Amino acid sequence: MTQPQDSQTNDSRTNDSRTENSAADEPAAALARTNAVLAEWAARSAADSASLIARLERMGYAVEGKSEEEIAEVLKHPPTRSPAA
């Protein structure tokens, strides 16, 4: 009878470590979702703002002359150029 209890305890520890890994992944997934939402919002704003396009360009994002969808995709990734001084 002792053996099944030990097995259950081991299963419990395994499940706990899976839960810990899932919990550790949650902030990263939440950050990725938030970044995607912000990129899309910034793209909508930039589509109507030459000054925002210029600022994003100075930050190293190649967005000038791009559509709203293209800007959103660019902003979902790190800048491709060094920021302007």
WOMO-V564910 format. One line per field, one symbol per residue. ss: DSSP state (~ for helix, > for strand, _ for the rest). psi: psi as a letter, one per 30 degrees, with the letter a starting at -180 (. if undefined). A space follows every 10 residues. Layout:
BEGIN
ss: ???
psi: ???
END
This chain:
BEGIN
ss: _~~~~~~~~~ ~~~~~~~~~~ ~~~~~~~~~~ ~~~~~~~~~~ ~~~~~~~__~ ~~~~~~~~__ _______~~~ ~~~~~_____ _____
psi: feeeeeeeee eeeeeeeeee eeeefeeeee eeeeeeeeee eeeeeefgje eeeeeeeffg kifkglleee eeeeffllkf lkkk.
END
